[in-house]
Amino acid sequence: MSTSTNAERMEKIVSLCKRRGFIFQSSEIYGGLNGLWDYGPLGVELKRNLKNYWWRVTVHERDDVVGMDGAILTHPEVLKASGHVEGFSDPMIDCRTCKAHLRFDQLIEKKGVKQCPNCGGRDLTDARQFNLMFETHVGAAAEESSIAYLRPETAQSIFVQFKNSLEVSRKKLPFGIAQIGKAFRNEINPRNFTFRSREFEQMELEYFCRPEQGTELLEYWKEERLKFYENIGISRANLHVRNVPDEERAFYSKGTYDIEYDFPFGLQELEGVAYRTDYDLSQHQKASGKSLEYFDEETKQRFIPHVVEPSAGVDRTVLAMICEAYAEDQAPNDKGEMETRTVLRFHPRMAPIKCAIFPLLKNKEPLIAKAKEVVDLLRPHMFVFYDESGAIGRRYRRQDEIGTPFCVTVDFETLGEKDEKLRDTVTLRERDSMKQERIAISDLLAALSVRIA
């Protein structure tokens, strides 16, 4: 196994992401736009698999959660009521030496003196508050009455649509509203690849409950979310739960857990699970003048529900999956010589491509025709890739490096040329162990479906 340092490991991961089409710098041909990233052909599949699985286990497999998709442009009164207009800011410092813009908590301290982490300079400006929201205007006139914001989180649209969602879904407490969507924060200093970006995606659930259920449900959702990460291939050993202390929590929170992942660049938050009490609905009821109370038909009580919020970052989780999957080991090449193999050990349900299909030779029409029959068999059920160029060993390596869990090779045995008993069988090769087995084409779909699930 590789003994590279964490910094070297991260460099290799970033390089692989570009080389194999997972993640590109946004607007790269124009010099790039800092803190913004584009997902390539494989990255978009990995991201979609993550979101689809989150939606499946959070919404489709439960009868107490419904979904919604809120607008990105947000009415300023919504964000005033939530506290974002006045309070959603970070203290910012400028280094006069190297001209860097820094968050106050990024400064380093040596012998009691604050210094710039980039150049070591001590000539720093005073801290000033910097609002992280992107402001824009709606309509033809750019005036104060037309101001709107790109939402800094997906939660607020859930809160303002709470009553509508409750009425149409006819749910009873406790129940949740889930959303996956883009959010925007004008980060002072985006860093660590896609971990801290200005445009990002969230998977967020607001789970509404009675006041006496909040603490219990906070514990419940913390455990559910840990199970989720394990089910997408992230080792429990690399996950850490931080009980956020009182002085670091939002004033309205009665409890918050940060689920952190051990990235090569350090322990960082993937998701927050917070018991937000009734703060959000109360604020919007007060600001809008519209009732957001829940009527309990059994007790005949009216009250504002409390809420527990598991809020996960899509991009951070994708990055964690890539970091978790990245490995180097030794494998024989076409000549039988051992060489370093780069492999992404994605959980099969998360892998962008589930199965690659190869004809042994590209100039043998019967092999190609049979291989394309296998493609047609599997394609309606999973994302597959057909490749007929290069030696089989090199084709395997390409698929290993992008995390494809299974490869199928159509060879002369498939045509029955060496043994009639092997006609219409193929070689199924597994990524992690590199073991190969012979399997009938008629059994292939069922075998792969079980292993992917």
C-alpha beads as a LAMMPS data file, in Angstrom:
LAMMPS data file: protein, C-alpha beads

453 atoms
452 bonds

1 atom types
1 bond types

-500.0 500.0 xlo xhi
-500.0 500.0 ylo yhi
-500.0 500.0 zlo zhi

Masses

1 110.0

Atoms # bond

1 1 1 0.000 0.000 0.000
2 1 1 1.056 3.613 -0.577
3 1 1 2.843 5.468 2.202
4 1 1 2.297 8.961 0.728
5 1 1 1.661 11.887 3.037
6 1 1 -1.806 13.378 3.402
7 1 1 -0.820 16.358 1.226
8 1 1 0.515 14.045 -1.504
9 1 1 -2.587 11.890 -1.253
10 1 1 -4.818 14.944 -1.695
11 1 1 -2.791 16.098 -4.699
12 1 1 -3.259 12.682 -6.319
13 1 1 -7.000 12.778 -5.650
14 1 1 -7.387 16.257 -7.165
15 1 1 -5.335 15.193 -10.198
16 1 1 -7.401 12.034 -10.692
17 1 1 -10.648 14.036 -10.427
18 1 1 -9.651 16.199 -13.377
19 1 1 -7.916 13.496 -15.422
20 1 1 -10.825 11.070 -15.247
21 1 1 -13.695 13.546 -15.496
22 1 1 -15.017 13.797 -11.968
23 1 1 -14.506 17.493 -11.159
24 1 1 -13.204 20.442 -13.201
25 1 1 -12.354 24.006 -12.199
26 1 1 -15.271 26.190 -13.305
27 1 1 -14.494 28.423 -16.323
28 1 1 -11.023 26.893 -16.491
29 1 1 -10.240 28.089 -20.036
30 1 1 -10.698 31.666 -18.781
31 1 1 -8.430 31.206 -15.800
32 1 1 -11.041 29.691 -13.502
33 1 1 -13.469 31.173 -10.987
34 1 1 -12.339 30.642 -7.412
35 1 1 -14.635 28.590 -5.193
36 1 1 -16.740 27.227 -8.066
37 1 1 -16.541 23.757 -9.613
38 1 1 -18.086 21.829 -12.496
39 1 1 -18.804 18.099 -12.327
40 1 1 -17.697 16.107 -15.358
41 1 1 -19.226 12.950 -16.892
42 1 1 -18.239 10.679 -13.992
43 1 1 -18.614 13.256 -11.236
44 1 1 -22.189 14.037 -12.173
45 1 1 -23.060 10.327 -12.034
46 1 1 -21.437 9.921 -8.605
47 1 1 -23.258 13.003 -7.334
48 1 1 -26.581 11.834 -8.770
49 1 1 -26.178 8.384 -7.213
50 1 1 -25.602 10.021 -3.822
51 1 1 -28.626 12.313 -4.109
52 1 1 -30.872 9.558 -5.416
53 1 1 -29.896 7.271 -2.566
54 1 1 -30.421 10.010 0.045
55 1 1 -33.858 10.743 -1.427
56 1 1 -34.720 7.056 -1.486
57 1 1 -33.895 6.391 2.171
58 1 1 -35.102 9.768 3.463
59 1 1 -38.354 10.142 1.507
60 1 1 -39.397 7.086 -0.499
61 1 1 -38.688 4.453 2.149
62 1 1 -40.499 6.388 4.900
63 1 1 -44.155 7.329 5.292
64 1 1 -43.424 10.317 7.549
65 1 1 -41.408 12.480 5.109
66 1 1 -42.469 14.401 2.002
67 1 1 -40.335 16.364 -0.451
68 1 1 -40.256 19.810 -1.980
69 1 1 -38.060 21.927 -4.240
70 1 1 -37.919 25.606 -3.330
71 1 1 -36.837 28.571 -5.433
72 1 1 -33.235 29.737 -5.242
73 1 1 -34.113 33.437 -5.412
74 1 1 -35.444 34.339 -1.983
75 1 1 -37.692 37.173 -0.810
76 1 1 -35.629 39.501 1.433
77 1 1 -38.274 39.398 4.168
78 1 1 -37.760 35.643 4.499
79 1 1 -34.069 36.144 5.193
80 1 1 -34.690 39.106 7.467
81 1 1 -37.020 36.992 9.590
82 1 1 -34.497 34.140 9.719
83 1 1 -31.704 36.500 10.805
84 1 1 -29.558 36.095 7.694
85 1 1 -29.729 39.717 6.524
86 1 1 -28.439 41.063 9.825
87 1 1 -26.404 38.195 11.206
88 1 1 -25.127 35.975 8.384
89 1 1 -21.571 37.254 8.263
90 1 1 -17.970 36.356 9.031
91 1 1 -15.270 38.621 10.463
92 1 1 -12.835 39.434 7.619
93 1 1 -9.203 40.570 7.807
94 1 1 -6.960 41.824 4.977
95 1 1 -3.219 41.208 4.909
96 1 1 -1.603 44.400 3.629
97 1 1 1.581 42.506 2.720
98 1 1 0.245 39.855 0.344
99 1 1 -3.251 41.390 -0.171
100 1 1 -5.005 38.183 0.971
101 1 1 -8.600 38.331 2.249
102 1 1 -8.896 36.085 5.286
103 1 1 -11.465 34.961 7.795
104 1 1 -10.431 35.974 11.270
105 1 1 -10.232 32.342 12.402
106 1 1 -7.671 31.600 9.667
107 1 1 -5.003 33.803 11.225
108 1 1 -2.119 32.037 12.927
109 1 1 -0.598 33.223 16.170
110 1 1 3.097 33.179 17.036
111 1 1 4.374 34.526 20.347
112 1 1 1.032 36.163 20.935
113 1 1 1.011 38.039 17.597
114 1 1 -1.548 37.384 14.852
115 1 1 -0.001 36.641 11.471
116 1 1 -1.118 35.952 7.909
117 1 1 -1.057 32.165 7.235
118 1 1 0.088 32.784 3.645
119 1 1 3.076 35.119 4.007
120 1 1 3.560 35.454 7.763
121 1 1 2.864 39.173 7.518
122 1 1 1.754 41.055 10.622
123 1 1 0.405 44.147 8.864
124 1 1 -3.283 43.258 9.132
125 1 1 -6.415 45.361 8.933
126 1 1 -8.960 45.447 11.717
127 1 1 -11.690 42.802 11.539
128 1 1 -14.891 43.853 9.786
129 1 1 -18.127 41.969 9.231
130 1 1 -18.639 40.555 5.737
131 1 1 -22.123 39.354 4.772
132 1 1 -21.888 36.018 2.999
133 1 1 -25.108 36.282 0.974
134 1 1 -25.204 37.018 -2.738
135 1 1 -27.527 39.956 -3.403
136 1 1 -29.335 40.506 -6.691
137 1 1 -32.337 42.398 -8.078
138 1 1 -35.605 41.044 -9.404
139 1 1 -37.245 42.906 -12.288
140 1 1 -36.124 45.726 -14.554
141 1 1 -35.271 48.335 -11.909
142 1 1 -32.259 47.902 -9.639
143 1 1 -33.636 49.632 -6.562
144 1 1 -34.059 48.749 -2.897
145 1 1 -37.580 47.382 -3.371
146 1 1 -36.305 44.873 -5.979
147 1 1 -33.565 43.328 -3.824
148 1 1 -33.548 39.543 -3.526
149 1 1 -30.904 37.070 -2.415
150 1 1 -29.560 33.772 -3.640
151 1 1 -30.513 31.509 -0.778
152 1 1 -27.677 30.733 1.665
153 1 1 -29.397 27.478 2.722
154 1 1 -32.342 25.365 1.618
155 1 1 -34.007 25.300 5.040
156 1 1 -35.906 28.592 4.893
157 1 1 -38.048 27.642 1.896
158 1 1 -39.109 24.541 3.842
159 1 1 -40.145 26.641 6.843
160 1 1 -42.147 29.162 4.801
161 1 1 -43.925 26.314 2.954
162 1 1 -44.535 24.332 6.144
163 1 1 -48.284 25.016 6.274
164 1 1 -48.864 24.328 2.575
165 1 1 -46.903 21.070 2.729
166 1 1 -48.738 20.003 5.888
167 1 1 -52.166 20.633 4.395
168 1 1 -51.598 18.862 1.075
169 1 1 -49.769 15.856 2.540
170 1 1 -52.183 15.410 5.488
171 1 1 -49.344 14.286 7.748
172 1 1 -49.416 14.220 11.513
173 1 1 -46.542 15.023 13.845
174 1 1 -43.841 13.936 13.807
175 1 1 -43.184 14.335 10.082
176 1 1 -40.513 15.836 7.854
177 1 1 -40.031 17.878 4.699
178 1 1 -36.939 17.054 2.646
179 1 1 -35.162 19.040 -0.025
180 1 1 -32.047 18.750 -2.178
181 1 1 -30.879 21.940 -3.805
182 1 1 -28.274 24.595 -4.472
183 1 1 -27.247 27.215 -1.940
184 1 1 -24.806 30.106 -2.228
185 1 1 -22.373 31.719 0.187
186 1 1 -19.817 34.335 -0.788
187 1 1 -17.014 32.646 1.134
188 1 1 -14.105 34.952 1.975
189 1 1 -11.534 32.275 1.246
190 1 1 -12.782 29.081 -0.481
191 1 1 -10.340 26.225 0.077
192 1 1 -9.635 22.500 0.265
193 1 1 -10.796 21.693 -3.258
194 1 1 -14.606 21.383 -3.301
195 1 1 -14.954 21.295 0.490
196 1 1 -15.615 25.014 0.925
197 1 1 -17.209 26.517 -2.174
198 1 1 -19.295 29.550 -3.043
199 1 1 -21.947 27.488 -4.822
200 1 1 -22.821 24.142 -3.286
201 1 1 -25.648 21.668 -2.858
202 1 1 -27.409 20.552 0.305
203 1 1 -29.476 17.522 1.302
204 1 1 -31.648 18.847 4.083
205 1 1 -34.479 17.513 6.201
206 1 1 -36.650 19.517 8.587
207 1 1 -38.334 17.012 10.892
208 1 1 -41.209 18.626 12.817
209 1 1 -42.294 17.314 16.190
210 1 1 -43.875 18.104 19.546
211 1 1 -41.632 20.009 21.993
212 1 1 -41.210 16.989 24.270
213 1 1 -39.937 14.840 21.342
214 1 1 -37.070 17.089 20.257
215 1 1 -34.221 15.722 22.339
216 1 1 -35.101 12.093 21.611
217 1 1 -35.397 12.760 17.875
218 1 1 -32.041 14.556 17.833
219 1 1 -30.430 11.306 19.001
220 1 1 -32.502 9.253 16.559
221 1 1 -31.495 11.311 13.517
222 1 1 -27.829 11.369 14.520
223 1 1 -27.815 7.557 14.432
224 1 1 -29.793 7.418 11.175
225 1 1 -27.325 9.715 9.501
226 1 1 -24.320 7.701 10.675
227 1 1 -25.940 4.582 9.199
228 1 1 -26.416 6.453 5.919
229 1 1 -22.722 7.261 5.599
230 1 1 -21.756 3.674 6.329
231 1 1 -24.249 2.497 3.684
232 1 1 -22.575 4.638 1.010
233 1 1 -19.162 3.163 1.787
234 1 1 -17.679 5.575 4.345
235 1 1 -16.016 3.698 7.178
236 1 1 -17.342 4.346 10.674
237 1 1 -13.709 4.596 11.798
238 1 1 -13.290 7.744 9.682
239 1 1 -16.481 9.380 10.987
240 1 1 -16.502 11.385 14.190
241 1 1 -19.454 12.835 16.085
242 1 1 -18.810 16.163 17.780
243 1 1 -21.266 17.328 20.421
244 1 1 -21.185 21.070 19.767
245 1 1 -20.755 22.920 23.092
246 1 1 -23.231 25.554 24.276
247 1 1 -21.002 28.515 23.443
248 1 1 -20.636 27.424 19.796
249 1 1 -24.276 26.577 19.107
250 1 1 -26.856 28.952 17.697
251 1 1 -28.721 30.584 20.570
252 1 1 -31.978 28.849 19.622
253 1 1 -30.453 25.357 19.455
254 1 1 -31.032 22.915 22.316
255 1 1 -28.492 20.486 20.917
256 1 1 -26.290 20.080 17.835
257 1 1 -24.079 17.275 16.575
258 1 1 -21.491 17.722 13.848
259 1 1 -20.747 14.569 11.880
260 1 1 -17.140 14.970 10.770
261 1 1 -14.980 13.056 8.294
262 1 1 -11.236 12.530 8.472
263 1 1 -10.197 14.155 5.164
264 1 1 -6.515 14.189 4.114
265 1 1 -6.561 17.910 5.011
266 1 1 -7.994 17.265 8.476
267 1 1 -11.175 16.519 10.387
268 1 1 -14.025 18.524 8.816
269 1 1 -17.801 18.674 9.062
270 1 1 -19.948 16.697 6.610
271 1 1 -23.283 17.302 8.267
272 1 1 -24.940 19.045 11.168
273 1 1 -27.838 17.505 13.082
274 1 1 -29.475 20.276 15.098
275 1 1 -32.475 20.583 17.394
276 1 1 -33.619 24.087 16.392
277 1 1 -36.667 24.233 18.761
278 1 1 -39.564 26.329 17.374
279 1 1 -37.351 29.309 16.494
280 1 1 -37.729 29.256 12.700
281 1 1 -41.491 28.799 12.481
282 1 1 -42.005 31.336 15.283
283 1 1 -39.891 33.923 13.473
284 1 1 -41.760 33.459 10.192
285 1 1 -45.155 33.509 11.902
286 1 1 -44.228 36.754 13.645
287 1 1 -42.766 38.435 10.526
288 1 1 -45.451 37.319 8.051
289 1 1 -48.487 37.592 10.302
290 1 1 -49.610 34.166 9.039
291 1 1 -50.313 31.320 11.425
292 1 1 -47.825 28.458 11.271
293 1 1 -49.373 26.584 14.167
294 1 1 -50.180 22.893 14.136
295 1 1 -53.577 21.697 15.357
296 1 1 -53.479 18.368 17.170
297 1 1 -56.845 16.696 16.591
298 1 1 -56.385 14.273 19.477
299 1 1 -55.531 16.793 22.189
300 1 1 -57.271 19.780 20.525
301 1 1 -54.121 21.834 21.125
302 1 1 -52.602 24.459 18.843
303 1 1 -48.849 25.001 19.016
304 1 1 -45.833 25.789 16.889
305 1 1 -43.909 22.567 16.214
306 1 1 -40.271 22.131 17.127
307 1 1 -37.840 20.877 14.498
308 1 1 -34.778 18.631 14.233
309 1 1 -32.633 19.341 11.177
310 1 1 -30.143 16.912 9.608
311 1 1 -28.360 19.070 7.006
312 1 1 -25.718 17.437 4.784
313 1 1 -23.457 18.864 2.102
314 1 1 -23.682 17.023 -1.229
315 1 1 -20.318 18.257 -2.491
316 1 1 -18.566 17.542 0.800
317 1 1 -20.001 14.031 0.854
318 1 1 -18.934 13.401 -2.752
319 1 1 -15.430 14.527 -1.823
320 1 1 -15.469 12.284 1.254
321 1 1 -16.547 9.305 -0.874
322 1 1 -13.679 9.934 -3.311
323 1 1 -11.148 10.321 -0.482
324 1 1 -12.471 7.183 1.217
325 1 1 -12.381 5.183 -2.022
326 1 1 -8.929 6.231 -3.221
327 1 1 -6.319 3.500 -2.842
328 1 1 -3.085 2.255 -4.363
329 1 1 -2.031 -1.381 -4.391
330 1 1 0.056 -3.810 -6.408
331 1 1 -1.341 -5.755 -9.358
332 1 1 0.166 -7.738 -12.267
333 1 1 0.317 -6.091 -15.692
334 1 1 -0.168 -7.825 -19.053
335 1 1 3.328 -9.317 -18.773
336 1 1 2.728 -10.637 -15.268
337 1 1 4.960 -7.984 -13.670
338 1 1 3.741 -6.302 -10.475
339 1 1 3.017 -2.591 -10.711
340 1 1 1.171 0.072 -8.744
341 1 1 -2.572 0.104 -9.382
342 1 1 -4.698 3.178 -8.599
343 1 1 -8.230 2.190 -7.655
344 1 1 -11.356 3.908 -6.374
345 1 1 -13.113 1.434 -4.096
346 1 1 -16.583 2.987 -4.275
347 1 1 -19.488 1.098 -2.785
348 1 1 -21.123 -0.478 -5.878
349 1 1 -24.380 1.449 -5.340
350 1 1 -22.433 4.738 -5.496
351 1 1 -20.030 3.913 -8.356
352 1 1 -20.661 6.073 -11.458
353 1 1 -20.362 3.101 -13.823
354 1 1 -21.625 -0.212 -12.472
355 1 1 -20.263 -2.548 -15.128
356 1 1 -17.869 -2.319 -18.095
357 1 1 -18.235 -4.730 -20.995
358 1 1 -15.280 -5.734 -23.159
359 1 1 -14.978 -7.909 -26.264
360 1 1 -11.604 -9.671 -25.987
361 1 1 -10.565 -8.412 -29.439
362 1 1 -11.913 -5.459 -31.381
363 1 1 -11.376 -7.014 -34.822
364 1 1 -13.515 -10.107 -34.229
365 1 1 -17.088 -9.307 -35.207
366 1 1 -18.715 -12.272 -33.372
367 1 1 -17.090 -11.102 -30.095
368 1 1 -18.231 -7.519 -30.648
369 1 1 -21.773 -8.585 -31.516
370 1 1 -22.054 -10.747 -28.382
371 1 1 -20.560 -7.996 -26.195
372 1 1 -23.141 -5.526 -27.489
373 1 1 -25.882 -8.041 -26.669
374 1 1 -24.628 -7.966 -23.077
375 1 1 -24.667 -4.139 -23.143
376 1 1 -28.282 -4.183 -24.355
377 1 1 -29.185 -6.679 -21.605
378 1 1 -27.737 -4.578 -18.774
379 1 1 -28.240 -0.981 -19.943
380 1 1 -31.938 -0.659 -18.998
381 1 1 -31.036 -1.598 -15.410
382 1 1 -27.717 0.128 -14.706
383 1 1 -25.174 2.552 -16.137
384 1 1 -22.716 0.501 -18.216
385 1 1 -19.668 1.291 -20.345
386 1 1 -18.503 -0.455 -23.515
387 1 1 -14.788 -0.483 -24.364
388 1 1 -13.033 -2.421 -27.123
389 1 1 -9.695 -0.557 -27.340
390 1 1 -6.377 -1.690 -25.849
391 1 1 -5.204 -4.769 -24.046
392 1 1 -7.635 -6.269 -21.520
393 1 1 -5.261 -5.485 -18.644
394 1 1 -5.165 -1.794 -19.554
395 1 1 -8.926 -1.719 -19.893
396 1 1 -9.246 -3.194 -16.406
397 1 1 -6.871 -0.538 -15.026
398 1 1 -8.890 2.294 -16.559
399 1 1 -12.057 1.001 -14.926
400 1 1 -10.298 0.414 -11.586
401 1 1 -9.166 4.035 -11.550
402 1 1 -12.720 5.353 -11.996
403 1 1 -14.234 2.926 -9.494
404 1 1 -16.197 0.553 -11.745
405 1 1 -16.915 -2.454 -9.492
406 1 1 -17.443 -5.094 -12.214
407 1 1 -16.072 -5.858 -15.655
408 1 1 -17.423 -8.429 -18.108
409 1 1 -15.237 -9.879 -20.853
410 1 1 -16.661 -11.650 -23.876
411 1 1 -14.076 -14.119 -25.179
412 1 1 -13.793 -17.202 -27.412
413 1 1 -15.269 -19.400 -24.680
414 1 1 -18.401 -17.243 -24.955
415 1 1 -18.674 -18.338 -28.578
416 1 1 -18.234 -21.996 -27.621
417 1 1 -15.035 -22.332 -29.649
418 1 1 -12.980 -24.097 -26.934
419 1 1 -15.676 -25.840 -24.924
420 1 1 -19.317 -26.044 -25.962
421 1 1 -20.306 -26.112 -22.278
422 1 1 -18.981 -22.544 -21.908
423 1 1 -21.008 -21.126 -24.783
424 1 1 -22.903 -17.965 -23.734
425 1 1 -20.840 -17.549 -20.577
426 1 1 -18.600 -14.558 -19.822
427 1 1 -15.777 -13.673 -17.437
428 1 1 -16.995 -11.516 -14.561
429 1 1 -14.146 -9.671 -12.855
430 1 1 -14.457 -7.934 -9.474
431 1 1 -12.593 -4.661 -8.931
432 1 1 -11.329 -4.922 -5.356
433 1 1 -10.157 -8.540 -5.262
434 1 1 -9.479 -8.748 -9.041
435 1 1 -10.957 -12.267 -8.882
436 1 1 -12.599 -13.638 -12.012
437 1 1 -15.417 -16.126 -12.377
438 1 1 -17.295 -17.691 -15.237
439 1 1 -20.991 -16.862 -15.353
440 1 1 -23.814 -17.507 -17.800
441 1 1 -25.070 -14.421 -19.622
442 1 1 -28.597 -15.416 -18.596
443 1 1 -27.565 -15.143 -14.903
444 1 1 -25.539 -11.958 -15.267
445 1 1 -28.225 -9.334 -14.558
446 1 1 -29.469 -11.048 -11.414
447 1 1 -25.927 -11.571 -10.099
448 1 1 -24.913 -7.970 -10.676
449 1 1 -28.144 -6.551 -9.241
450 1 1 -27.615 -8.401 -5.963
451 1 1 -23.983 -7.309 -5.658
452 1 1 -24.697 -3.672 -6.490
453 1 1 -27.563 -3.405 -3.990

Bonds

1 1 1 2
2 1 2 3
3 1 3 4
4 1 4 5
5 1 5 6
6 1 6 7
7 1 7 8
8 1 8 9
9 1 9 10
10 1 10 11
11 1 11 12
12 1 12 13
13 1 13 14
14 1 14 15
15 1 15 16
16 1 16 17
17 1 17 18
18 1 18 19
19 1 19 20
20 1 20 21
21 1 21 22
22 1 22 23
23 1 23 24
24 1 24 25
25 1 25 26
26 1 26 27
27 1 27 28
28 1 28 29
29 1 29 30
30 1 30 31
31 1 31 32
32 1 32 33
33 1 33 34
34 1 34 35
35 1 35 36
36 1 36 37
37 1 37 38
38 1 38 39
39 1 39 40
40 1 40 41
41 1 41 42
42 1 42 43
43 1 43 44
44 1 44 45
45 1 45 46
46 1 46 47
47 1 47 48
48 1 48 49
49 1 49 50
50 1 50 51
51 1 51 52
52 1 52 53
53 1 53 54
54 1 54 55
55 1 55 56
56 1 56 57
57 1 57 58
58 1 58 59
59 1 59 60
60 1 60 61
61 1 61 62
62 1 62 63
63 1 63 64
64 1 64 65
65 1 65 66
66 1 66 67
67 1 67 68
68 1 68 69
69 1 69 70
70 1 70 71
71 1 71 72
72 1 72 73
73 1 73 74
74 1 74 75
75 1 75 76
76 1 76 77
77 1 77 78
78 1 78 79
79 1 79 80
80 1 80 81
81 1 81 82
82 1 82 83
83 1 83 84
84 1 84 85
85 1 85 86
86 1 86 87
87 1 87 88
88 1 88 89
89 1 89 90
90 1 90 91
91 1 91 92
92 1 92 93
93 1 93 94
94 1 94 95
95 1 95 96
96 1 96 97
97 1 97 98
98 1 98 99
99 1 99 100
100 1 100 101
101 1 101 102
102 1 102 103
103 1 103 104
104 1 104 105
105 1 105 106
106 1 106 107
107 1 107 108
108 1 108 109
109 1 109 110
110 1 110 111
111 1 111 112
112 1 112 113
113 1 113 114
114 1 114 115
115 1 115 116
116 1 116 117
117 1 117 118
118 1 118 119
119 1 119 120
120 1 120 121
121 1 121 122
122 1 122 123
123 1 123 124
124 1 124 125
125 1 125 126
126 1 126 127
127 1 127 128
128 1 128 129
129 1 129 130
130 1 130 131
131 1 131 132
132 1 132 133
133 1 133 134
134 1 134 135
135 1 135 136
136 1 136 137
137 1 137 138
138 1 138 139
139 1 139 140
140 1 140 141
141 1 141 142
142 1 142 143
143 1 143 144
144 1 144 145
145 1 145 146
146 1 146 147
147 1 147 148
148 1 148 149
149 1 149 150
150 1 150 151
151 1 151 152
152 1 152 153
153 1 153 154
154 1 154 155
155 1 155 156
156 1 156 157
157 1 157 158
158 1 158 159
159 1 159 160
160 1 160 161
161 1 161 162
162 1 162 163
163 1 163 164
164 1 164 165
165 1 165 166
166 1 166 167
167 1 167 168
168 1 168 169
169 1 169 170
170 1 170 171
171 1 171 172
172 1 172 173
173 1 173 174
174 1 174 175
175 1 175 176
176 1 176 177
177 1 177 178
178 1 178 179
179 1 179 180
180 1 180 181
181 1 181 182
182 1 182 183
183 1 183 184
184 1 184 185
185 1 185 186
186 1 186 187
187 1 187 188
188 1 188 189
189 1 189 190
190 1 190 191
191 1 191 192
192 1 192 193
193 1 193 194
194 1 194 195
195 1 195 196
196 1 196 197
197 1 197 198
198 1 198 199
199 1 199 200
200 1 200 201
201 1 201 202
202 1 202 203
203 1 203 204
204 1 204 205
205 1 205 206
206 1 206 207
207 1 207 208
208 1 208 209
209 1 209 210
210 1 210 211
211 1 211 212
212 1 212 213
213 1 213 214
214 1 214 215
215 1 215 216
216 1 216 217
217 1 217 218
218 1 218 219
219 1 219 220
220 1 220 221
221 1 221 222
222 1 222 223
223 1 223 224
224 1 224 225
225 1 225 226
226 1 226 227
227 1 227 228
228 1 228 229
229 1 229 230
230 1 230 231
231 1 231 232
232 1 232 233
233 1 233 234
234 1 234 235
235 1 235 236
236 1 236 237
237 1 237 238
238 1 238 239
239 1 239 240
240 1 240 241
241 1 241 242
242 1 242 243
243 1 243 244
244 1 244 245
245 1 245 246
246 1 246 247
247 1 247 248
248 1 248 249
249 1 249 250
250 1 250 251
251 1 251 252
252 1 252 253
253 1 253 254
254 1 254 255
255 1 255 256
256 1 256 257
257 1 257 258
258 1 258 259
259 1 259 260
260 1 260 261
261 1 261 262
262 1 262 263
263 1 263 264
264 1 264 265
265 1 265 266
266 1 266 267
267 1 267 268
268 1 268 269
269 1 269 270
270 1 270 271
271 1 271 272
272 1 272 273
273 1 273 274
274 1 274 275
275 1 275 276
276 1 276 277
277 1 277 278
278 1 278 279
279 1 279 280
280 1 280 281
281 1 281 282
282 1 282 283
283 1 283 284
284 1 284 285
285 1 285 286
286 1 286 287
287 1 287 288
288 1 288 289
289 1 289 290
290 1 290 291
291 1 291 292
292 1 292 293
293 1 293 294
294 1 294 295
295 1 295 296
296 1 296 297
297 1 297 298
298 1 298 299
299 1 299 300
300 1 300 301
301 1 301 302
302 1 302 303
303 1 303 304
304 1 304 305
305 1 305 306
306 1 306 307
307 1 307 308
308 1 308 309
309 1 309 310
310 1 310 311
311 1 311 312
312 1 312 313
313 1 313 314
314 1 314 315
315 1 315 316
316 1 316 317
317 1 317 318
318 1 318 319
319 1 319 320
320 1 320 321
321 1 321 322
322 1 322 323
323 1 323 324
324 1 324 325
325 1 325 326
326 1 326 327
327 1 327 328
328 1 328 329
329 1 329 330
330 1 330 331
331 1 331 332
332 1 332 333
333 1 333 334
334 1 334 335
335 1 335 336
336 1 336 337
337 1 337 338
338 1 338 339
339 1 339 340
340 1 340 341
341 1 341 342
342 1 342 343
343 1 343 344
344 1 344 345
345 1 345 346
346 1 346 347
347 1 347 348
348 1 348 349
349 1 349 350
350 1 350 351
351 1 351 352
352 1 352 353
353 1 353 354
354 1 354 355
355 1 355 356
356 1 356 357
357 1 357 358
358 1 358 359
359 1 359 360
360 1 360 361
361 1 361 362
362 1 362 363
363 1 363 364
364 1 364 365
365 1 365 366
366 1 366 367
367 1 367 368
368 1 368 369
369 1 369 370
370 1 370 371
371 1 371 372
372 1 372 373
373 1 373 374
374 1 374 375
375 1 375 376
376 1 376 377
377 1 377 378
378 1 378 379
379 1 379 380
380 1 380 381
381 1 381 382
382 1 382 383
383 1 383 384
384 1 384 385
385 1 385 386
386 1 386 387
387 1 387 388
388 1 388 389
389 1 389 390
390 1 390 391
391 1 391 392
392 1 392 393
393 1 393 394
394 1 394 395
395 1 395 396
396 1 396 397
397 1 397 398
398 1 398 399
399 1 399 400
400 1 400 401
401 1 401 402
402 1 402 403
403 1 403 404
404 1 404 405
405 1 405 406
406 1 406 407
407 1 407 408
408 1 408 409
409 1 409 410
410 1 410 411
411 1 411 412
412 1 412 413
413 1 413 414
414 1 414 415
415 1 415 416
416 1 416 417
417 1 417 418
418 1 418 419
419 1 419 420
420 1 420 421
421 1 421 422
422 1 422 423
423 1 423 424
424 1 424 425
425 1 425 426
426 1 426 427
427 1 427 428
428 1 428 429
429 1 429 430
430 1 430 431
431 1 431 432
432 1 432 433
433 1 433 434
434 1 434 435
435 1 435 436
436 1 436 437
437 1 437 438
438 1 438 439
439 1 439 440
440 1 440 441
441 1 441 442
442 1 442 443
443 1 443 444
444 1 444 445
445 1 445 446
446 1 446 447
447 1 447 448
448 1 448 449
449 1 449 450
450 1 450 451
451 1 451 452
452 1 452 453
